Amino acid sequence: MALDRRRFLESSFRALGVGAMASVLAPSARAQPRSDRNVLFIAVDDLRPQLGCYGHAMMHTPNIDHLAAMGTTFMRAYCQQAVCAPSRASVMSGARPDTTRVYDLDTPLRESMPDVLTLPQHFRHNGYTSISLGKIYHHRTKDDPDGWSQPAWMPEAAFPGYASEEINAERRRRWDESGREGGLWNTRGPATEAADLPDEVYPDAKIATAAIESMDALAGDPFFLAVGFMKPHLPFAAPKRYWDLYDPADIDLADNPFAPEGCPPIALHNWGELRQYWGIPQEGDLTDEQARELIHGYYACTSLVDAQVGRLLDAMEERGLLENTSIMLWGDHGWQLGEHGLWCKHSNFETSVHAPMLCYDPERGIAGGRTEALTEFVDMYPSLCELAGLDLPSHLEGDSFVPLMEDPAREWKPAALSQYPRGRTMGYSLRTDRYRYTEWIRADGEAAARELYDHDSDPAENTNLADAPTHAETVSELSALLREAAGL
């Protein structure tokens, strides 16, 4: 059942004892449609909020930090599901996974929702040229062919994206020895690469170059330019100069490389994505040396992407486009860097579902604004519509966050909802101001397991309080709120 957002907001505010301000619940005022408003829509694969603008001073992300200083940083933004295809399907459709029915990497959005009016399609129908460069959807050619003014483009051999000839030769040798034909793009190699080569040999630099060329080709025409960077997705392959930004001795390992106390096994996983790469054990933990190298590589790839974002911002400024372009930057979900003994995503923990989201608009919002309000990725679609003055399609399940750009401290929605499936059991996870509450719900509607983490006393989610008698009332209240939010 699709979520009725207004009903959820009204009942949720009552349940939490919060006064529901009319200004929060009322639809945001819309401007007249603007034919001159462009959109630069930047997606970054596997980017957790490991950025300077999110308080990580050791990170070298000056360009994303500059974008944050221009616009609004959403400090508590949450994806709908912590894996790329479902997350991106929700962003681009404005609907939650239980509506899109995209829960895995195998289902294109148009297969499950053939008639949905997607975000780029809506802009295209309103006179925009919509362009897709790099990774926007998981299925580049199948997800949304009608959303784009021309076929979605991806540089050749964008994944895994190794630049080293030695690595690619070894991958080719292993593939040939296996007796298989074709498909080398899907053959894994080492989990890291630090080649002493220029940015231009890497896919993300090629994507940025294509985006800048598109700005020139589209001069004078309103555009929705979607630019999807591949890193910091595995493998952590980036030029050596980005690795050199970080001293390995300064890289800390996760403070909590263990499962939360009282955590149900269903909440955990064996990080199979990482285990496909050379040198990674098929079972058990990494060594500290391996963990530090992976974190180092993740940081290096984040800085590589940051440099490409800087190229886009510079190109926009040089062409005078910042005066009439809204810019949205987001990472499709978080990423585990050893927290709870996990790597990759594929969970409902804060480190998997919390992701960066930043928005700049030349007319709306406060420069350098930061909001702690709970926001969700389904909110991007209605927000960009409001900034451009477009009507909101009736199927949307998010709320425009434009009012937060103008008043970051205002009262807002009481919870954000994420989910992750384990077989026939769906884990729904509700993030409120204080708690993360998760129920793993079987097909019969009963809860197979529960998790409750108190972020006031336990922001790292190290102790599950769901079975503590002292929290029984909280669990009951949050369970009712979660089931209403999920439409159960």
N, C-alpha and C positions, 0 to 999 in steps of 0.2 A: 504494500500500500504506500503510495507517495505521501510524503510529509506535508501537511497543511501548515505552512510556516507561521501564519498569523495565529492559528489556534495553539500551536506549540508555544509561541512566545507568550501569549496571554496566560495560558495555564502554567507555564514554567515560572513566570514572574510571581504568580500567586503562590506556587509551591515553595518558592525560595523566600517568600516574604519581601519581595522587592516591589516598590511602587512602579507600575507600568506607565511610564510617561507617554503621553499621547504623541509627542514628537518622535519617540522611538518606533511606535507601532504604525504611525501614519505613513503612507507611501511618500517617498522623497519627492520634492517638487522637481519637475522635469523642465529642462530648458527646451527651446525649440531645436529641432534637428539642425546640426551644424555640418554643412558640407565641407567646411575647411578644416575640421578637426581630424588629425591623423592619430593612429594608434601604433605604438611600437610595443610588441608583446613578446617578452623575453622569458623563455622557459629554460631552466637549468636542471639537468638530469642528476638525481640523487644528492641534491644540495641541501644539507642541513643548515640551520642558522649558525654555522661556524664562520662568522663574519665579524669584522671590526664593529660594524654598526649594531650588532647584537651583543656587544660587550666583550668580545674575544680579542683582547688587545694584541695578542701575539700574531694574529692573522694579517697577512699582506693582501688586503682587499680595498685599496684606496678608491677604486672606481665605483664599486657598488656602494661603498661608504659615501662617495660624493653624490650618488643618486639618492641615497637616504637623506642627505643634507638638503637636497632639492625638494623632496616630497615627504611622504609619510611612510614610516616603518611600522608594520603591524607585528608587534612583539609576540603576540600569541595567536598565530594563524595555524590552522590545522587542515591537513588534507583529509579526503573522505576515505581513502584506503591506501596503505603504504606499499604500493607497487605501481609501476609506471602506467600500464594500460588502463586500469580502473581509475586511477587518480586523474589522468589526462582526459578520459572520457567524461568524468564528472565536471571538470573545469570547462570543457568545450561544449558540453550540452547544458550545463547549469543544473544538472540533476544528480541525485545521489545514486550509489551503486545498486540499491534495491530497485531503482527505477530504470537505470541504464541496463541492468542485468549483465554488466561487464565486471567480472570478479577475477579474471585471470588474464594471461597474455595471449589467449587463443581467439578471443571473441572481438571482432571489430565492432565499433559503435553502430555503424549502419546496418549491421546484421541483426542487432537486437532492437534498435530504434530507427527503422528505415526512414521515418518521416519527421524526425526531430529537426527543429530549426537550430542549427548550431551557431555558436558565437561568430565565427568568420562568415558563415552563410548569411546571418542577419545583417552584418555590416555590408556584405556584398550586395544584398538586396536593397540596401539604402544608398547605393551609388559608390561604394568604396571598391578599390582594387585590393583584393585579399591575396596575400602571398605567404607561402609556407616554405621556410628554409631550415634545413636540419631536422631535428627531432621535435615535432610538436605532438602528433599522435604516436602511439606505439606502432600502428600499422599505417605506414606512410601513404600507401596508395588505396587502401580499402576503407579506412575509417570515415573519410569525409570528402570524396572527390568533388561533390557539389559545393563544398565550402570555399573552394579556392578559384581564383580567376585564371590560374594556369596550374599545371600539374605540380604537386609538391616536390621540392628538390632536396636531394641529399648528396653530399660529395661522395665520390667513389671510395669504397673500403672505409667508410666512416666508423664501422665497428669491426674489430676491437680497437682499431685506431693506432696500432703500433707504427712508429716511424723507422725503427732500426731494421736495416736490411738483414742483419744477422738473425734477429728474432723471426722475421717473416720467412726467411729461408728455412729455419729450423721448424717452423710451423708447417711449411709446405712439405718438408721431408717427412715429418711425422704423419701428415695426412696421406701422402703417397704410400707410405709403408702400411697404412691401415687398409689399403685397397679400395678406398672410397673415391668417388669422382665428384668434383665440384664442391661447392659449399665451404670453401676455405674461410670465408668471412665469419663463419660461426665456429671456427676452431679456436679454442682458447690457447693462451700462451702464458708467460709469466704474469703475476699479478701486478708488477710494477715495471716501469721503464723510465730511465732518465737519460735520454739521448742528447748529446751535445749538438743539437740541430736547431735551426730557427723555427719560430712559431708557424711559419707558412707551410711546413710539411705536415702539420697536424690538422685534422678535420675541423676543429673549432675555429681556427684562424681562417680556413677557407669559407666557413659559414659566415663569419663576420665580414669577410671581403665581399661575398655575394650580397649580403644585406646592404652594405654601403653602395654597391653598384645598383641595387634596386632603388635606393633612395634617389639616385640620379635619374634612373629610367622613369621613375614615377613623379618626377618634379612637376608640381602644379596640380596633380590629381590626388584626391584624398585616399589614403591607404590604410589598410590594416596589415601591418608587416609583422608576421610571426617568425621569430628567430629562436630556434631550439638548439642549445649547446649540448654536446654529448658528455662532457666531463662535469663533475668528478665521478661519473660512472666507472666501474671497473672495466678494463684494467687501468690502474693509476699510471697512465703514460703521459708524460709532459716533458718539455725541454728541461735540460739540466739546470738552466738558470733559475727556474722556478723552484726546483729542489734546493738550490743554493740559498734561497731566501730564509730557509729554516735550518737551525742548528739541531741535529738529532739529539744532542744532550739536553736541549730545552723542551723536547716533545714529551709530554706527560702521557702515561697510559691511563686507561679508565680507572677511576677510583673504586668502581664497583663491578669487578669482573666476575660476578657471581649472580646466580638467580636470586630474585627477591625472596626473603623469608616468607614461607607460606604460599609461594607462587604455584599455581596449578600447572602441571606439565604442558597442557594444551597452549599455554601462553608463550611457550618457548619454541625454538626450532633449531635445526642443525646447520644453519647458514650454508645451504647447498650451493648457492650461487657462487660464493667465494671458493668453495672446495673444488670447483671445476678448473681452477688455474694451477699451473705447474708449481710444485713445491709446497702446496697447501695440503696438510694432512686430511685424509678422508673422514677421520673421526678424532675427537678430542680437541684440546686447546692448542692455540698457537704458542710458540715461545715468545718471551718478551721482545726478543730481537725482531721476530717476524711482525709482531703487533706494532712495534715502533716504526718499522719500515712502511707498513701499510698506512699508518696514520700520517707519516711524513709524505707519502705519495698522495694521499687524499688532500692534504694541505697544498701540495704543489699543483695539483690539478685545479683546485679551487682558485689559486692565484692565476693560473693560465686562463681560466674562464673570465676572471675579473679583468685581465688585460684586454680581452676581446670586448667585454662590456664597455671598457674605456674607449676603445676604437669607435664603437657605435655612438657613444655620447659625444665624442669629439666631432664625428661626422655630422651629427645632428646640429651641433652648435655652429660648425663651419657653414652649413647650408641654411642657417636661420630657421631650422625646423622646431627648435625647442619652444618657440613662441606659440605653436599651434599643434602640438603633439602630446597626447597622454602616453605615459610610459608605465608599463606594468612589468615587474620582474618577480619571478617566483621559482622555487625549487619544487619538483613534483611531489616530494615527500622527504622525510628525514633519513638518517642513515645511522646504524649502530657502529660505533668504533670501539667495540669491546665491552660496552656497558651491558651488564647482566650476562656476561660471557657470550654475547651475540655480536655478529657482524651482519652487514647488509641491512635489509628493512624487514618486511614480512611480519610485522607484529603490531600490537596496539599500545606499546609503551610510548611514553612521551618522546623519546629520542627517535622513534620511527615516524610518528604522525605530526610532530611539530616541525614546521618548515618555514623558510623565509618568504615573505611577501611584502613588496614595496610598490608604492604607486606615486607617480608625479603627474600633476596636471598644471598647466600654466595659469589657470584661473581659479581653480578650486583647491583648497587646502592650505596648510601652513608649512612653510619651508622648515625642514628639520623636525617635523612633527613625529611623535612616537606615541602609540596608543597601546595600552595593556588590555584593551577590550578583546573578548573572544571573537575571532572571526574564522571563516571557513572558506575553502577553495571554491565552493559553489557560489560564493559571494562575488567572485570576479566578473562573471557574465553580467549581472544586473548593474554592477558598479560602472563598468565600461560603457554600458548603454546609457546610464545617466550622464556620464561625462560627455558623451557625444550627442545627447539629446534624443536618443532613439527610444521608441516605445519598448516596454518590457513584454516579451512573450509570456503567455499565460502558464507555460509549463515549468517555469523557473522555480527552484526550491531553495534559493539563497536570498540574501538581502543586500541591497546596495550599501556599501560601507562609506560612501561619499560623505555622509554627515560626520563620520569619525575623522575624516581628513580635515574638516573645518573646526571640529571640537573634539580632540582626541580623548578628553577625560569624560565625555558624556556617558550616561547610562546606556547600556547596550544589551545584547542578547545574553541569557544566563548560561548557555552551554554550547559546546561544539561537539558534533557527533562524528565518529570515525568507526570503521569496521574492518574486520579481516576474517576470511573463512579458513577453517581447518576441516577439510572434508565436508561432511554434511552439517557441521556445527559452525554457526556464525558468531564471531566475537564482536559484539557492539560495545563501543567505548565512549563514555561521556566525559568531557572535560568541563568542569565548572570552575568558578574562580578559585576554589580551595581544593577540590578533589578530582582525581581520575577514578571513575567507576566503570568496570567492565563486566559484562555478562557474556558467557559462552553459551549460546542458546541452541538447543537441538531442534531437529525438524518438528518434534512434537510440541515445541514452544516452551519446554522446561529448561531451566538453567543447569547446564552440566558443571559449571564452575563460575566463581565470582572473584573479582579483584577490587580492592579499594585502597587507594594511596592518598595520603594526606599531604598535599604539597606545602602546607604551612610548616610542617615539622619534618617532612621527608620528600624534598623536591626531586631527589634522584630515584624515587619509587623503589626503595629497598625493602619495605615491609608491607606485606599484604594484610590489611586490617579487616577484610570482609567477614571473617569468622569471629572477630572479637565481639563479645557480648556488649561491650561499651559502645560499639558502633552499629548495633542492630537497627536503631531507629534511622540513622543516616543511610544505611544500606537499603532499608525499605523505601525511604523517600526517593533516593536516587534511582532505584530500580523502577519505580513508577514513572519517574521523569524520563528515564532512558527508553522504556517501552513506548511511551507516548511519542518521543522524538523519532524513534525508529518505525512508528506506525504499526506496532505489534499489538 
